[in-house]
Amino acid sequence: MHPALKWLSRRPLRLLHAAGGWLGWLPYLLSPSYRSRLRQNTATAGLDARQRRAAVAEAGRMVLELPRLWLRPPEQPVEDPLQWDNAELVSELLAQGRGLMLLTPHVGSFEMAAQAYAQRFGAQKPMTAMYRPARQPWLRELEEQARARPGLLTAPANLAGVRLLIRALRRGETLGMLPDQVPPEGQGVWAPFFGRPAYTMTLVSRLLQQTDAAVCLIWVQRQPRGGGYVVRLRPLPTPLPPRPQSPTPAQEEAWLLASATVLNQAMEWVIRQLPTQYLWGYHRYKQPRQGTAA
């Protein structure tokens, strides 16, 4: 483990967020491609200059809070204070026993969402979170160790991982997904996201259709000046459309596009609740990489 990461993991949250606010400006000033993408994405979503500057700083805070979150001892609480807004929604959905899918975009402290759920609800129903392993071996090992917590399991973003997700939902457990993550080619459709075509995963719709699981939105809001976090939960603003019975290929394609459009609208709704804490530098509109359809 890199000594610097260990050192950062022991620093007060207030200090990390203060330093992170400055750190966020380094890639913005040094990388023309990152700066151009962030400016274009924020302009597409209608953010003004003040909100764009705040988003640059929040991206740095997200980076510096990760060592503290990933390297904390398993018995140590996620964060104090950690507040919950509408936690009874999860309790009600879990009581139905048909599996639950929690959806969040790359907003706020999205890495904390799974650990916060595991801390409060993991003993009742564990969560399986899908992730794409990092390319660097040391970072991949760190991610795997950090995300393996009591009540929290992981599944790689491949066919074997999809099978794990289906089994978990059929056992009545919970999944965590980032629907604004660009999937490999063949695993998505082009659907509007803030008015621009974005390659959007179809996995969420297919899992819900195969398992009849419940679904709701979750996001973790970073409080100012190191004041902790608030976990917020809401139902989908618009339910995903049902799949036609025995659809033709054209009907299947239309259903997937309609579902992806509703899903993107839900992600937009969450982001608009917290626009300065979305990762606007994320390459959301890129071409998908080559991959095997799951």
C-alpha positions in Angstrom: 0.0 0.0 0.0 1.3 3.4 -0.9 2.4 5.3 2.3 0.7 8.5 1.0 -2.7 6.8 0.8 -2.3 5.5 4.4 -1.4 9.0 5.6 -4.4 10.5 3.8 -6.8 7.9 5.2 -6.0 9.2 8.7 -6.6 12.9 8.0 -9.7 14.7 9.2 -12.4 15.0 6.6 -12.5 18.7 6.9 -8.8 18.9 5.9 -9.2 16.5 3.0 -12.1 18.4 1.6 -10.3 21.7 2.0 -7.2 20.4 0.2 -9.4 18.5 -2.4 -11.0 21.8 -3.4 -7.6 23.0 -4.6 -6.6 19.6 -6.0 -9.6 19.6 -8.3 -8.1 22.5 -10.3 -4.9 20.7 -11.2 -6.4 18.5 -14.0 -8.6 21.4 -15.1 -5.7 23.7 -15.6 -3.2 21.1 -16.9 -5.3 19.0 -19.2 -6.9 20.8 -22.2 -9.1 17.7 -23.1 -10.4 17.4 -19.5 -11.1 21.2 -19.3 -12.9 21.2 -22.7 -15.0 18.2 -21.8 -16.0 19.6 -18.4 -16.9 23.0 -19.9 -18.9 21.4 -22.7 -20.8 19.0 -20.4 -21.7 21.7 -17.9 -22.8 24.0 -20.7 -25.0 21.2 -22.2 -26.7 20.8 -18.8 -27.2 24.6 -18.4 -24.8 25.2 -15.5 -23.4 28.7 -15.1 -19.8 29.7 -14.5 -20.2 29.7 -10.7 -21.6 26.2 -10.7 -18.9 25.1 -13.1 -16.1 26.3 -10.7 -17.8 24.6 -7.8 -17.9 21.4 -9.8 -14.2 21.6 -10.5 -13.5 21.8 -6.7 -15.9 19.1 -5.8 -14.2 16.6 -8.1 -11.0 17.1 -6.1 -12.8 16.6 -2.9 -14.2 13.3 -4.2 -10.7 12.1 -5.0 -9.2 13.0 -1.6 -12.0 11.5 0.5 -11.5 8.0 -1.2 -8.5 6.9 0.9 -10.4 7.6 4.1 -13.4 5.7 2.8 -11.5 2.8 1.3 -8.8 2.2 4.0 -10.9 2.6 7.2 -11.0 -0.6 9.4 -14.1 -2.7 8.7 -15.4 -2.1 12.3 -15.2 1.7 11.9 -18.4 3.5 10.9 -18.5 4.9 7.4 -18.5 8.5 8.6 -19.8 10.7 11.4 -22.0 12.5 10.9 -23.9 10.4 8.3 -27.5 11.4 8.0 -30.3 9.5 6.2 -33.1 11.1 4.2 -36.1 8.8 3.6 -34.4 5.6 4.8 -37.8 4.1 5.4 -38.2 3.7 1.6 -35.5 1.1 1.6 -37.0 -0.7 4.6 -40.4 -0.8 2.8 -38.9 -2.2 -0.4 -36.8 -4.8 1.3 -39.8 -6.0 3.2 -41.4 -6.9 -0.2 -38.7 -9.6 -0.6 -38.4 -9.4 -4.4 -34.9 -7.9 -4.6 -34.0 -4.2 -4.8 -31.9 -2.2 -7.2 -30.3 1.1 -6.0 -29.3 3.4 -8.8 -27.0 6.4 -8.5 -25.1 8.5 -11.1 -21.5 9.7 -10.6 -22.7 12.4 -8.2 -21.6 13.3 -4.7 -19.8 10.6 -2.8 -21.1 7.8 -4.9 -18.5 5.4 -3.6 -20.0 5.8 -0.1 -23.5 4.8 -1.2 -22.8 1.1 -1.1 -20.9 1.2 2.2 -23.6 3.3 3.8 -26.2 0.8 2.7 -24.1 -2.1 4.0 -23.6 -0.5 7.4 -27.4 0.1 7.9 -29.1 -2.7 6.0 -26.4 -5.2 5.1 -27.2 -7.6 7.9 -30.7 -7.7 6.7 -30.0 -8.0 3.0 -26.5 -7.7 1.6 -25.7 -5.6 -1.4 -23.8 -6.6 -4.5 -22.2 -3.7 -6.4 -21.0 -4.0 -10.0 -17.7 -2.4 -10.8 -15.2 -2.2 -13.6 -11.8 -3.3 -12.3 -9.1 -0.7 -12.7 -6.3 -1.3 -15.2 -3.5 -0.7 -12.8 -2.9 -3.8 -10.7 -2.2 -1.9 -7.4 -5.4 0.2 -7.8 -7.4 -2.9 -8.7 -6.2 -4.7 -5.6 -6.9 -1.6 -3.5 -10.5 -1.4 -4.9 -11.2 -5.1 -4.2 -10.0 -4.9 -0.7 -11.8 -1.6 0.1 -15.1 -2.7 -1.3 -15.1 -6.1 0.4 -17.0 -5.2 3.6 -19.5 -6.9 5.8 -22.9 -6.8 4.0 -21.2 -5.7 0.8 -20.2 -7.9 -2.1 -18.8 -7.1 -5.6 -19.4 -8.4 -9.1 -17.2 -7.6 -12.1 -18.7 -5.9 -15.1 -18.7 -9.1 -17.3 -21.0 -12.0 -18.0 -20.0 -13.8 -14.8 -20.8 -10.7 -12.9 -24.2 -10.4 -14.5 -25.1 -13.9 -13.4 -24.1 -13.0 -9.8 -26.4 -10.0 -10.0 -29.4 -12.1 -11.2 -28.9 -14.6 -8.4 -28.7 -11.9 -5.8 -31.9 -10.3 -7.0 -33.7 -13.7 -7.0 -32.6 -14.2 -3.4 -34.3 -10.9 -2.5 -31.0 -9.1 -2.0 -29.9 -5.6 -3.2 -27.8 -4.4 -6.1 -25.9 -1.1 -6.6 -25.6 0.3 -10.1 -24.2 3.4 -11.8 -26.5 3.7 -14.9 -24.6 6.7 -16.3 -21.4 4.5 -16.8 -20.8 3.9 -20.5 -21.1 0.1 -21.1 -19.1 -1.8 -23.7 -20.4 -2.0 -27.3 -23.4 -4.3 -27.7 -24.6 -3.7 -24.1 -26.4 -0.4 -24.6 -28.4 1.9 -26.8 -28.0 5.6 -27.8 -30.4 7.6 -25.7 -30.7 11.3 -24.8 -28.8 12.5 -21.8 -29.2 16.3 -21.2 -30.3 16.6 -24.8 -27.3 14.8 -26.3 -27.1 11.1 -27.5 -25.2 9.0 -24.9 -24.5 5.3 -25.0 -26.6 4.0 -22.1 -26.6 0.6 -20.5 -29.6 -1.8 -21.0 -28.6 -4.0 -18.2 -30.8 -2.3 -15.6 -33.9 -2.8 -17.7 -33.1 -6.4 -18.5 -32.4 -7.3 -14.8 -35.6 -5.7 -13.7 -37.5 -7.5 -16.4 -36.0 -10.9 -15.5 -36.3 -10.6 -11.8 -39.3 -8.2 -11.1 -37.1 -6.4 -8.5 -38.0 -3.1 -6.9 -35.9 0.0 -7.8 -35.2 3.4 -6.3 -32.6 6.2 -6.5 -29.8 6.8 -4.0 -27.2 9.5 -3.8 -24.9 10.7 -1.1 -24.5 14.5 -0.7 -21.2 15.8 0.5 -21.8 18.5 3.2 -19.7 21.7 3.2 -16.6 22.2 5.3 -16.1 18.5 6.2 -19.6 18.3 7.7 -20.2 14.7 6.8 -22.7 13.3 4.3 -26.4 12.9 3.8 -27.7 9.7 2.1 -30.9 10.5 0.1 -33.4 8.0 -1.3 -36.2 8.6 -3.7 -38.5 6.5 -6.0 -38.0 6.8 -9.7 -39.8 9.9 -11.0 -41.2 7.8 -13.9 -41.4 4.0 -13.8 -39.6 2.1 -16.5 -41.9 0.9 -19.3 -42.9 -2.8 -19.2 -41.4 -5.1 -21.9 -43.9 -6.3 -24.5 -45.0 -9.9 -24.5 -43.0 -11.9 -27.1 -41.7 -8.8 -28.7 -40.5 -8.6 -32.3 -36.9 -7.4 -32.8 -38.2 -3.9 -33.6 -40.4 -3.9 -30.5 -37.5 -5.1 -28.3 -35.3 -2.3 -29.7 -38.0 0.3 -29.1 -38.5 -1.0 -25.5 -34.8 -0.8 -24.7 -34.6 2.7 -26.1 -37.7 3.8 -24.1 -36.3 2.3 -20.9 -32.9 3.9 -21.4 -34.5 7.2 -22.0 -36.5 7.0 -18.8 -33.4 5.9 -16.9 -31.4 8.8 -18.2 -34.2 11.2 -17.2 -34.0 9.8 -13.7 -30.2 10.3 -13.6 -30.7 13.8 -14.9 -33.2 14.4 -12.1 -30.8 13.3 -9.4 -28.0 15.4 -10.9 -30.1 18.5 -10.9 -30.6 18.0 -7.2 -26.9 18.3 -6.7 -25.4 19.8 -9.9 -22.1 21.0 -8.5 -21.2 17.5 -7.2 -21.6 15.6 -10.5 -18.4 14.5 -12.3 -18.9 16.7 -15.3 -15.4 15.7 -16.5 -16.6 12.1 -17.0 -16.5 11.1 -20.7 -20.2 10.4 -20.8 -20.7 10.9 -24.5 -17.8 8.8 -25.7 -18.0 5.9 -28.1 -18.3 2.6 -26.3 -15.3 0.3 -26.1 -15.3 -3.1 -27.8 -16.8 -5.8 -25.7 -18.7 -9.0 -25.6 -22.5 -8.6 -25.2 -23.7 -10.1 -21.8 
